[in-house]
Amino acid sequence: MILACPSCHTRYVVPDTAIGPNGRTVRCANCRHSWFQEPSAAAAQSVPPPADGPSAPPAQAAAGVPAAPPAEQAADPAPPPPQAFAAEAPPRPAAPPAEEPLPFRRPRRNPAKRWTLVAAAAAVLMIGATAGLYMFGLPGWAQGLGLPGTAAEPDLVIELPPNQDHRELADGTIYFAASGTIINPTDRAQTVPPILAELRDAQGTIVYSWTIKPPVRTLPPNEKVNFSEAKLDIPRRATQLTVSWSLPKG
């Protein structure tokens, strides 16, 4: 017969003899619920009614011979209490092991890519420096160091006034101011290099010199610009001023 748990509705197949003709208390193996199970209809009908003891033969009864005691009816051993069972559930698949996080690793740097970027940056700087030198020339400090550069003189003209500001101050210091005008007579812009100022004595010997920073880097065509720079502690024998372009040597 088939048993069904009234609590969890788990079904079990058990033999009819396990319940017996009078029914039994059974327990669900799944939810541990207990209930009284009635016997099946077929089991209740198959039980024979209790039979009276065998009657003595008539002859023995007439003769007054006492009848032999009836043999004890062999009692069927009581069936063991049913053990409710459920169909074995299929084994659950084992949960996959949790993936351990990979250790953090910094991406490897590509040396070739790094050097390529460095070379590209250096090329850009060289192009920029070349363009700057072509447009503006070497700076004054570089020309003073004698670094190689454009040695050609620009197409510029320096005009000096006939009289320079040359005098002795009240404290006895010799003051000399070199001034003039730079003219661009061409139809294109010209780079203005530094100016070399030289003071000479009456015999033409150079006794003092310095470099004057150009007032502008580039002079537009047909334009002019004034310059002026003074110095103190000039030698007393300096009487003449000569100027030229302070171009890099070599």
Salt bridges, closest charged atoms under 4 A:
ASP155 OD2 - ARG188 NH2 2.93
ASP165 OD1 - ARG167 NH1 2.43
GLU168 OE2 - ARG236 NH2 3.22
GLU198 OE1 - ARG200 NH2 3.14
